[in-house]
Amino acid sequence: MSQVQEPTVTQQDWTQRYTGAVMNTFGTPQRVLVHGVGAQVTDADGKVYTDLLAGIAVNCLGHAHPAVVSAVSEQLSTLGHVSNIFTSPAQVRLAEELAGIVFPTRAAEETRVFLANSGAEANEAAFKIARRHGGSARPRVLALEQSFHGRTMGALALTHKAAYREPFEPLPGGVHFVPAGDVEALAEAMGPDVAALVIEPVQGEAGVREIPEGYLQAARELTSAAGALLIVDEVQTGMGRSGEWMAHHLLAPGVVPDVVTLAKGLGGGVPIGAVVATGQAAALLQPGQHGTTFGGNPVACAAALAVIDTIRSQDLLTRVRELGDRWAAELSTLDGVSEVRGRGLLRGVGLVDAVGPAGEIASQLLEAGFIVNAPRPHTLRLAPPFVLSDAQADSFTKTLGQVLAGRLTQAGAA
Ligand SMILES: *Cc1c(COP(=O)(O)O)cnc(C)c1O
């Protein structure tokens, strides 16, 4: 609990103060949240919610997980920040861990890690690696339609959605979009002037759309043949969310990218991003070519180490696979659900037209005590903490069934 109690400040008061103080980039916040534990959060009016979004695929161990709390507290009371003129045991340990987790089949000496503070920053660094690869002889970078890679200028240049990009043009040039999953179109676009291809194994913002089977394999073959780098953005899908450490391990076993980017779940709620590169890509950034003051911050690294340790010691990858599969099967039987996409605990629940806009359904679910979001007009996204209980998942299934049934009845009566 915070020491400064403001018991009379209601959610409405906070929201009004938010609007008067915070830049309007996100619209009005849906709720003012004041504390959380496990998969539950409580708002400023005392209402409790089951959090099935986890800060958008961030709080993989839930809220206030004791392992993260104690690792962060201990690190902060020992050594909080050092800058990149120095290093710390936490940074070195995390880099070693990530090399093994992301590239389990590569020798440690082939892999190098750059630590950043967010997903966009990780992709920004990956973009700079791509620019360093081939220089002016390889001016093009390929990205997929419906992609989302973040909001900084470089990451935005790789992001497909026109509404996000156009207000900020000119963006870094040379990016060419190809339809996701179309191997022929990729082969056509690929060539000796391409520095890199950037892929999300499951496109989260696109409504949790898995890249079709065989595409990552083809992407690896085509990039290798053209001498281009394969960059896999695992910012949302990585760190166990798919049921494997990396979604590309699950979707395309044997495919080894050159560069993988991470953030979201990596710090279990503490801001951190990482670029993990292997082979020649690991050595393209030279001293002085890239940096960030906070990158490798010991507190953030300690949080990530606690996340990794907890996922391993509690066998949470198995839990994510088992709960994810069972839950998806059950959700897909509900009237009003057209399909359930995704893997593990990253799921897109596709809705039939008759139930109406997903955004309205997300609001109804919020009223009923469940946090989800609607990345697309007919899709709900579920990205709960890995510690979600069977009872919590089942309770959501039941409530969603009731909400959809109510809307179908209304639609039938209209
Ligand atoms: C969220 C996300 C990003 C951006 O991460 P930020 O931490 O918000 O900058 C990049 N790529 C993917 C796939 C994401 O889901």
Ligand as a Chemical Component Dictionary entry (heavy atoms), coordinates in Angstrom:
data_LIG
# 
_chem_comp.id                   LIG 
_chem_comp.type                 NON-POLYMER 
_chem_comp.pdbx_formal_charge   0 
_chem_comp.three_letter_code    LIG 
# 
loop_
_chem_comp_atom.comp_id 
_chem_comp_atom.atom_id 
_chem_comp_atom.alt_atom_id 
_chem_comp_atom.type_symbol 
_chem_comp_atom.charge 
_chem_comp_atom.model_Cartn_x 
_chem_comp_atom.model_Cartn_y 
_chem_comp_atom.model_Cartn_z 
_chem_comp_atom.pdbx_ordinal 
LIG C1 C1 C 0 4.213 -4.015 -28.133 1  
LIG C2 C2 C 0 5.025 -4.391 -29.312 2  
LIG C3 C3 C 0 6.112 -3.612 -29.728 3  
LIG C4 C4 C 0 6.437 -2.293 -29.088 4  
LIG O1 O1 O 0 6.856 -2.429 -27.765 5  
LIG P1 P1 P 0 6.861 -1.140 -26.815 6  
LIG O2 O2 O 0 7.466 -1.672 -25.551 7  
LIG O3 O3 O 0 5.459 -0.691 -26.680 8  
LIG O4 O4 O 0 7.706 -0.113 -27.458 9  
LIG C5 C5 C 0 6.865 -4.079 -30.769 10 
LIG N1 N1 N 0 6.581 -5.237 -31.392 11 
LIG C6 C6 C 0 5.545 -6.001 -31.015 12 
LIG C7 C7 C 0 5.292 -7.288 -31.746 13 
LIG C8 C8 C 0 4.720 -5.609 -29.983 14 
LIG O5 O5 O 0 3.673 -6.356 -29.632 15 
# 
loop_
_chem_comp_bond.comp_id 
_chem_comp_bond.atom_id_1 
_chem_comp_bond.atom_id_2 
_chem_comp_bond.value_order 
_chem_comp_bond.pdbx_ordinal 
LIG C1 C2 SING 1  
LIG C2 C3 SING 2  
LIG C2 C8 DOUB 3  
LIG C3 C4 SING 4  
LIG C3 C5 DOUB 5  
LIG C4 O1 SING 6  
LIG O1 P1 SING 7  
LIG P1 O2 DOUB 8  
LIG P1 O3 SING 9  
LIG P1 O4 SING 10 
LIG C5 N1 SING 11 
LIG N1 C6 DOUB 12 
LIG C6 C7 SING 13 
LIG C6 C8 SING 14 
LIG C8 O5 SING 15 
# 
